[in-house]
Amino acid sequence: MRKPDNPLDAQLLRSLCTLLTERSVTRAAARLELSQPAMSLTLKRLRRIFADPLLIRGGAGMYPTERARHLLPSAMAALAELDNLLVGPDSFDPASCPQTFKIGIPDYIVPTFVADIVGMFRREAPAARLEVRSLGPELDLESALASGSLDVVVGNWPTPPASLRMSGLFEDKIVCLVGRDHEFVIRRPTLDAFLNANHVAPVSYSSVLRGVVESQLARLHLSRERRIVTSYFTMAPHMLPGSDLVFVTSRHFAEYFAGFLPVCVIDAPIEFPRMQFYQVWHERSHHAPAHVWLRRLIARCRLRLSDHQDP
């Protein structure tokens, strides 16, 4: 019996992946630079092809069906393979590359590092697209990289998943950031004063990976007063002026905000391990020329920060 023709093409496959990751017709249309009516028609067509609603409305938005959940990893992998077909193994030219790249970066990375990546990317690959995604507690790092919803993730978890490829980027000292009139500016804190102070702390970026600060405190059997917990890491420095709050973060990040806010950088009374920042990726993209180029670009952007590291 003759197999029926496959009704999917690259554009439909890209639309499917975008709809299922965004879970919104409006956001998917914006990402693909389509009108909302056109995106709605594409969703209707995909529903007919798969004989499944794919996305259903719930109390707080749209949710993928079970069929859609099973389709997404295969669809993302197939889309990545299609993108790779456009690139010869020995003839990758970023200047003419039309590919879309997706980098996951937490917002505690110093903004100038991200700006360097974007600037270099635009100069070297003017026809390509770059999606810089934030990370959240719901992130399944391995699944996101395996499915292709992310190509590279920059992070600093003490124990990244062993199944992923990794290369180091830079390291950074952990310091405290406080308002300019904070008592710790006049008198450096003792360990007890530090632990009993009122801290601003970020929500964990992963439900299974703990950050450097909390890992070290747990290792020393210590705890601090997490008075304010925020999902918006870059908002924390703005909470400090005129308050009794303490924010523990990386030196590059702290000094960036000390450049234009009335805040001061001081040493922590605890010997924290230096933050080791790295990029991780999945084996599926390890040898792809376009992805090799992207990882090398990110590695080159570390140099500006590395030039100003502590000895």
C-alpha positions as a LaTeX table, in Angstrom:
\begin{tabular}{lrrr}
\hline
Residue & $x$ (\AA) & $y$ (\AA) & $z$ (\AA) \\
\hline
Met1 & 0.00 & 0.00 & 0.00 \\
Arg2 & 1.31 & 3.43 & $-0.96$ \\
Lys3 & 2.10 & 5.68 & 1.98 \\
Pro4 & 0.10 & 8.94 & 2.05 \\
Asp5 & 2.05 & 12.07 & 1.24 \\
Asn6 & 3.42 & 13.86 & 4.28 \\
Pro7 & 1.54 & 17.19 & 4.52 \\
Leu8 & 4.20 & 18.77 & 6.75 \\
Asp9 & 6.75 & 21.18 & 5.38 \\
Ala10 & 9.48 & 23.14 & 7.16 \\
Gln11 & 7.26 & 26.17 & 7.79 \\
Leu12 & 4.47 & 24.07 & 9.27 \\
Leu13 & 6.97 & 22.21 & 11.43 \\
Arg14 & 8.42 & 25.50 & 12.68 \\
Ser15 & 4.91 & 26.79 & 13.38 \\
Leu16 & 4.05 & 23.63 & 15.30 \\
Cys17 & 7.14 & 23.92 & 17.49 \\
Thr18 & 6.58 & 27.62 & 18.11 \\
Leu19 & 2.92 & 27.19 & 19.01 \\
Leu20 & 3.65 & 24.36 & 21.44 \\
Thr21 & 6.53 & 26.16 & 23.13 \\
Glu22 & 4.80 & 29.56 & 23.34 \\
Arg23 & 1.36 & 28.10 & 24.12 \\
Ser24 & $-0.14$ & 31.23 & 22.63 \\
Val25 & $-1.27$ & 32.08 & 19.10 \\
Thr26 & $-0.40$ & 35.74 & 19.67 \\
Arg27 & 3.14 & 35.09 & 20.92 \\
Ala28 & 3.78 & 32.45 & 18.24 \\
Ala29 & 2.64 & 34.89 & 15.55 \\
Ala30 & 4.98 & 37.56 & 16.91 \\
Arg31 & 7.97 & 35.20 & 16.95 \\
Leu32 & 7.33 & 34.07 & 13.38 \\
Glu33 & 6.44 & 37.58 & 12.20 \\
Leu34 & 2.98 & 36.51 & 11.05 \\
Ser35 & $-0.41$ & 38.09 & 11.64 \\
Gln36 & $-2.57$ & 36.55 & 14.36 \\
Pro37 & $-5.26$ & 35.43 & 11.85 \\
Ala38 & $-2.58$ & 33.69 & 9.76 \\
Met39 & $-1.27$ & 31.92 & 12.86 \\
Ser40 & $-4.80$ & 30.86 & 13.81 \\
Leu41 & $-5.30$ & 29.37 & 10.34 \\
Thr42 & $-2.00$ & 27.51 & 10.67 \\
Leu43 & $-3.12$ & 26.06 & 14.01 \\
Lys44 & $-6.39$ & 24.91 & 12.41 \\
Arg45 & $-4.42$ & 23.22 & 9.62 \\
Leu46 & $-2.13$ & 21.49 & 12.12 \\
Arg47 & $-5.16$ & 20.29 & 14.08 \\
Arg48 & $-6.55$ & 18.71 & 10.91 \\
Ile49 & $-3.22$ & 17.08 & 10.07 \\
Phe50 & $-2.80$ & 15.52 & 13.52 \\
Ala51 & $-6.51$ & 15.00 & 14.20 \\
Asp52 & $-5.96$ & 16.53 & 17.62 \\
Pro53 & $-6.68$ & 19.94 & 19.21 \\
Leu54 & $-2.96$ & 20.27 & 20.11 \\
Leu55 & $-3.67$ & 23.33 & 22.31 \\
Ile56 & $-6.73$ & 23.68 & 24.53 \\
Arg57 & $-7.89$ & 26.66 & 26.55 \\
Gly58 & $-7.60$ & 26.57 & 30.34 \\
Gly59 & $-8.08$ & 28.98 & 33.20 \\
Ala60 & $-4.77$ & 30.79 & 32.64 \\
Gly61 & $-4.12$ & 30.34 & 28.95 \\
Met62 & $-3.62$ & 27.47 & 26.51 \\
Tyr63 & $-2.25$ & 24.05 & 27.40 \\
Pro64 & $-0.84$ & 21.31 & 25.14 \\
Thr65 & $-2.73$ & 18.06 & 24.82 \\
Glu66 & $-1.03$ & 14.76 & 25.61 \\
Arg67 & $-0.54$ & 14.19 & 21.88 \\
Ala68 & 1.14 & 17.59 & 21.60 \\
Arg69 & 3.45 & 16.84 & 24.55 \\
His70 & 4.63 & 13.69 & 22.77 \\
Leu71 & 4.98 & 15.47 & 19.43 \\
Leu72 & 7.12 & 18.39 & 20.60 \\
Pro73 & 10.49 & 16.64 & 21.24 \\
Ser74 & 10.37 & 14.84 & 17.87 \\
Ala75 & 9.24 & 17.97 & 16.06 \\
Met76 & 12.05 & 20.05 & 17.58 \\
Ala77 & 14.63 & 17.43 & 16.71 \\
Ala78 & 13.32 & 17.20 & 13.12 \\
Leu79 & 13.42 & 20.98 & 12.78 \\
Ala80 & 17.02 & 21.07 & 14.00 \\
Glu81 & 17.94 & 18.42 & 11.43 \\
Leu82 & 16.28 & 20.44 & 8.67 \\
Asp83 & 18.24 & 23.53 & 9.70 \\
Asn84 & 21.46 & 21.52 & 9.66 \\
Leu85 & 20.74 & 20.30 & 6.11 \\
Leu86 & 21.24 & 23.86 & 4.91 \\
Val87 & 24.79 & 23.88 & 6.20 \\
Gly88 & 27.56 & 21.83 & 4.63 \\
Pro89 & 29.95 & 20.16 & 7.07 \\
Asp90 & 32.94 & 22.13 & 5.82 \\
Ser91 & 31.37 & 25.22 & 4.34 \\
Phe92 & 29.55 & 26.98 & 7.17 \\
Asp93 & 29.50 & 30.74 & 6.60 \\
Pro94 & 27.92 & 32.73 & 9.43 \\
Ala95 & 27.63 & 35.79 & 7.16 \\
Ser96 & 24.99 & 34.05 & 5.03 \\
Cys97 & 23.46 & 31.73 & 7.65 \\
Pro98 & 19.64 & 32.11 & 7.92 \\
Gln99 & 19.33 & 29.92 & 11.02 \\
Thr100 & 17.66 & 30.80 & 14.31 \\
Phe101 & 19.75 & 30.19 & 17.44 \\
Lys102 & 18.38 & 29.95 & 20.97 \\
Ile103 & 20.52 & 30.70 & 24.03 \\
Gly104 & 19.31 & 30.30 & 27.61 \\
Ile105 & 20.94 & 32.85 & 29.94 \\
Pro106 & 19.98 & 33.63 & 33.55 \\
Asp107 & 19.52 & 37.31 & 34.33 \\
Tyr108 & 22.26 & 37.27 & 36.97 \\
Ile109 & 24.81 & 37.28 & 34.14 \\
Val110 & 26.39 & 40.73 & 33.88 \\
Pro111 & 24.50 & 42.61 & 31.13 \\
Thr112 & 27.66 & 43.62 & 29.27 \\
Phe113 & 28.42 & 39.95 & 28.60 \\
Val114 & 25.03 & 39.47 & 26.94 \\
Ala115 & 25.49 & 42.71 & 25.02 \\
Asp116 & 28.84 & 41.46 & 23.72 \\
Ile117 & 27.23 & 38.22 & 22.50 \\
Val118 & 24.44 & 40.10 & 20.71 \\
Gly119 & 26.84 & 42.62 & 19.19 \\
Met120 & 29.24 & 39.99 & 17.87 \\
Phe121 & 26.35 & 37.84 & 16.61 \\
Arg122 & 24.91 & 40.74 & 14.60 \\
Arg123 & 28.27 & 41.59 & 13.07 \\
Glu124 & 29.12 & 38.04 & 12.05 \\
Ala125 & 25.69 & 36.61 & 11.17 \\
Pro126 & 23.50 & 39.47 & 9.93 \\
Ala127 & 21.00 & 37.11 & 8.26 \\
Ala128 & 20.58 & 34.85 & 11.31 \\
Arg129 & 18.26 & 35.28 & 14.26 \\
Leu130 & 19.07 & 35.02 & 17.94 \\
Glu131 & 16.61 & 34.25 & 20.73 \\
Val132 & 17.95 & 35.01 & 24.21 \\
Arg133 & 15.70 & 33.17 & 26.64 \\
Ser134 & 15.46 & 33.67 & 30.38 \\
Leu135 & 15.62 & 30.67 & 32.70 \\
Gly136 & 13.05 & 29.77 & 35.34 \\
Pro137 & 12.43 & 27.19 & 38.07 \\
Glu138 & 10.34 & 25.10 & 35.68 \\
Leu139 & 13.26 & 24.65 & 33.27 \\
Asp140 & 14.20 & 21.06 & 32.52 \\
Leu141 & 17.71 & 21.76 & 31.31 \\
Glu142 & 18.40 & 18.39 & 29.72 \\
Ser143 & 15.03 & 18.18 & 27.95 \\
Ala144 & 15.26 & 21.73 & 26.61 \\
Leu145 & 18.69 & 21.06 & 25.08 \\
Ala146 & 17.77 & 17.57 & 23.86 \\
Ser147 & 14.58 & 18.75 & 22.14 \\
Gly148 & 16.19 & 21.79 & 20.55 \\
Ser149 & 14.04 & 24.37 & 22.33 \\
Leu150 & 17.43 & 25.69 & 23.50 \\
Asp151 & 20.78 & 25.28 & 21.72 \\
Val152 & 23.11 & 26.46 & 24.49 \\
Val153 & 22.62 & 27.35 & 28.14 \\
Val154 & 24.99 & 29.58 & 30.08 \\
Gly155 & 24.99 & 28.88 & 33.81 \\
Asn156 & 26.99 & 28.38 & 36.97 \\
Trp157 & 25.35 & 25.54 & 38.87 \\
Pro158 & 27.94 & 23.72 & 41.02 \\
Thr159 & 26.97 & 20.34 & 39.54 \\
Pro160 & 25.66 & 20.59 & 35.96 \\
Pro161 & 24.08 & 17.43 & 34.51 \\
Ala162 & 26.80 & 14.93 & 33.62 \\
Ser163 & 24.96 & 13.96 & 30.41 \\
Leu164 & 25.60 & 17.36 & 28.83 \\
Arg165 & 28.66 & 18.71 & 27.07 \\
Met166 & 30.32 & 21.63 & 28.85 \\
Ser167 & 33.05 & 24.22 & 28.39 \\
Gly168 & 34.21 & 26.86 & 30.86 \\
Leu169 & 33.70 & 30.56 & 30.20 \\
Phe170 & 34.90 & 32.63 & 33.15 \\
Glu171 & 34.89 & 32.70 & 36.94 \\
Asp172 & 33.84 & 35.37 & 39.38 \\
Lys173 & 34.18 & 36.24 & 43.05 \\
Ile174 & 31.09 & 36.34 & 45.28 \\
Val175 & 30.54 & 39.65 & 47.08 \\
Cys176 & 27.83 & 41.58 & 48.91 \\
Leu177 & 25.98 & 44.52 & 47.44 \\
Val178 & 24.34 & 46.99 & 49.89 \\
Gly179 & 22.97 & 50.51 & 49.87 \\
Arg180 & 25.55 & 53.27 & 50.18 \\
Asp181 & 24.36 & 54.16 & 53.72 \\
His182 & 24.16 & 50.56 & 54.97 \\
Glu183 & 25.91 & 49.81 & 58.28 \\
Phe184 & 28.09 & 47.18 & 56.54 \\
Val185 & 29.75 & 49.96 & 54.52 \\
Ile186 & 31.00 & 51.60 & 57.74 \\
Arg187 & 31.74 & 48.40 & 59.63 \\
Arg188 & 32.52 & 45.18 & 57.76 \\
Pro189 & 30.10 & 42.45 & 58.87 \\
Thr190 & 31.00 & 39.56 & 61.15 \\
Leu191 & 29.70 & 36.13 & 60.23 \\
Asp192 & 26.82 & 36.42 & 62.71 \\
Ala193 & 25.92 & 39.90 & 61.50 \\
Phe194 & 25.94 & 38.67 & 57.91 \\
Leu195 & 23.73 & 35.65 & 58.61 \\
Asn196 & 21.28 & 37.69 & 60.73 \\
Ala197 & 21.03 & 40.52 & 58.22 \\
Asn198 & 17.99 & 40.87 & 55.98 \\
His199 & 18.87 & 39.38 & 52.59 \\
Val200 & 17.40 & 39.74 & 49.15 \\
Ala201 & 17.59 & 36.29 & 47.56 \\
Pro202 & 16.62 & 35.05 & 44.10 \\
Val203 & 14.12 & 32.31 & 43.41 \\
Ser204 & 16.02 & 29.22 & 42.32 \\
Tyr205 & 16.52 & 28.99 & 38.54 \\
Ser206 & 16.02 & 25.24 & 38.66 \\
Ser207 & 14.00 & 22.89 & 40.82 \\
Val208 & 16.86 & 20.39 & 40.88 \\
Leu209 & 20.00 & 22.55 & 40.69 \\
Arg210 & 21.01 & 24.69 & 43.66 \\
Gly211 & 23.08 & 27.86 & 43.28 \\
Val212 & 26.60 & 28.45 & 44.59 \\
Val213 & 25.60 & 30.62 & 47.57 \\
Glu214 & 22.94 & 28.28 & 48.95 \\
Ser215 & 25.11 & 25.22 & 48.26 \\
Gln216 & 28.00 & 26.65 & 50.28 \\
Leu217 & 25.77 & 27.74 & 53.18 \\
Ala218 & 24.24 & 24.26 & 53.30 \\
Arg219 & 27.72 & 22.69 & 53.21 \\
Leu220 & 28.72 & 24.81 & 56.23 \\
His221 & 25.40 & 24.07 & 58.00 \\
Leu222 & 24.55 & 27.78 & 57.97 \\
Ser223 & 21.41 & 29.66 & 57.00 \\
Arg224 & 20.61 & 33.31 & 56.35 \\
Glu225 & 17.50 & 35.44 & 56.70 \\
Arg226 & 15.95 & 35.48 & 53.21 \\
Arg227 & 13.69 & 38.45 & 53.94 \\
Ile228 & 12.91 & 39.29 & 50.31 \\
Val229 & 12.74 & 36.57 & 47.63 \\
Thr230 & 12.42 & 37.72 & 44.04 \\
Ser231 & 12.11 & 36.18 & 40.60 \\
Tyr232 & 13.59 & 39.35 & 39.10 \\
Phe233 & 17.30 & 39.14 & 39.78 \\
Thr234 & 18.12 & 42.41 & 38.05 \\
Met235 & 15.58 & 44.23 & 40.22 \\
Ala236 & 17.39 & 43.27 & 43.44 \\
Pro237 & 20.06 & 46.04 & 43.24 \\
His238 & 17.30 & 48.63 & 42.91 \\
Met239 & 15.82 & 47.46 & 46.24 \\
Leu240 & 19.00 & 48.23 & 48.18 \\
Pro241 & 19.37 & 52.05 & 48.35 \\
Gly242 & 17.96 & 53.39 & 51.63 \\
Ser243 & 17.23 & 49.87 & 52.98 \\
Asp244 & 18.84 & 47.41 & 55.40 \\
Leu245 & 18.94 & 44.69 & 52.74 \\
Val246 & 21.98 & 42.68 & 51.62 \\
Phe247 & 22.33 & 41.09 & 48.21 \\
Val248 & 24.93 & 38.36 & 47.64 \\
Thr249 & 25.96 & 38.11 & 44.00 \\
Ser250 & 28.90 & 37.95 & 41.60 \\
Arg251 & 31.43 & 40.77 & 41.55 \\
His252 & 30.97 & 41.67 & 37.86 \\
Phe253 & 27.20 & 41.90 & 38.34 \\
Ala254 & 27.57 & 43.97 & 41.53 \\
Glu255 & 30.08 & 46.39 & 40.03 \\
Tyr256 & 27.91 & 46.94 & 36.97 \\
Phe257 & 25.05 & 48.24 & 39.14 \\
Ala258 & 27.40 & 50.12 & 41.48 \\
Gly259 & 28.31 & 52.16 & 38.41 \\
Phe260 & 24.96 & 53.98 & 38.37 \\
Leu261 & 23.09 & 53.17 & 41.62 \\
Pro262 & 23.88 & 54.46 & 45.16 \\
Val263 & 25.14 & 51.04 & 46.27 \\
Cys264 & 28.49 & 49.68 & 47.47 \\
Val265 & 30.31 & 46.41 & 46.89 \\
Ile266 & 31.81 & 44.81 & 50.03 \\
Asp267 & 33.49 & 41.49 & 50.77 \\
Ala268 & 31.45 & 38.68 & 52.29 \\
Pro269 & 32.60 & 37.29 & 55.66 \\
Ile270 & 32.29 & 33.74 & 54.28 \\
Glu271 & 34.79 & 32.11 & 51.94 \\
Phe272 & 32.50 & 31.28 & 49.04 \\
Pro273 & 33.83 & 29.26 & 46.10 \\
Arg274 & 34.31 & 31.39 & 43.02 \\
Met275 & 31.41 & 31.19 & 40.62 \\
Gln276 & 32.37 & 29.07 & 37.62 \\
Phe277 & 30.38 & 30.12 & 34.58 \\
Tyr278 & 30.18 & 27.71 & 31.64 \\
Gln279 & 28.10 & 26.86 & 28.62 \\
Val280 & 26.37 & 23.49 & 28.25 \\
Trp281 & 24.86 & 21.82 & 25.20 \\
His282 & 23.49 & 18.45 & 24.10 \\
Glu283 & 25.32 & 15.79 & 22.16 \\
Arg284 & 22.84 & 16.20 & 19.27 \\
Ser285 & 24.39 & 19.56 & 18.34 \\
His286 & 27.98 & 18.87 & 19.33 \\
His287 & 29.32 & 18.45 & 15.78 \\
Ala288 & 26.89 & 20.75 & 13.91 \\
Pro289 & 29.03 & 23.49 & 12.28 \\
Ala290 & 26.55 & 26.27 & 13.04 \\
His291 & 26.42 & 25.33 & 16.71 \\
Val292 & 30.19 & 24.99 & 16.93 \\
Trp293 & 30.43 & 28.54 & 15.60 \\
Leu294 & 27.86 & 29.79 & 18.16 \\
Arg295 & 29.70 & 28.21 & 21.09 \\
Arg296 & 33.00 & 29.66 & 19.91 \\
Leu297 & 31.38 & 33.10 & 19.63 \\
Ile298 & 30.15 & 32.86 & 23.23 \\
Ala299 & 33.60 & 31.74 & 24.34 \\
Arg300 & 35.20 & 34.75 & 22.65 \\
Cys301 & 32.82 & 37.11 & 24.47 \\
Arg302 & 34.15 & 35.90 & 27.81 \\
Leu303 & 37.49 & 37.61 & 27.19 \\
Arg304 & 36.29 & 41.10 & 28.06 \\
Leu305 & 35.20 & 39.86 & 31.49 \\
Ser306 & 38.24 & 37.64 & 31.97 \\
Asp307 & 40.54 & 40.63 & 31.49 \\
His308 & 39.10 & 42.16 & 34.67 \\
Gln309 & 38.99 & 39.12 & 36.96 \\
Asp310 & 40.49 & 39.10 & 40.42 \\
Pro311 & 43.94 & 37.48 & 40.61 \\
\hline
\end{tabular}
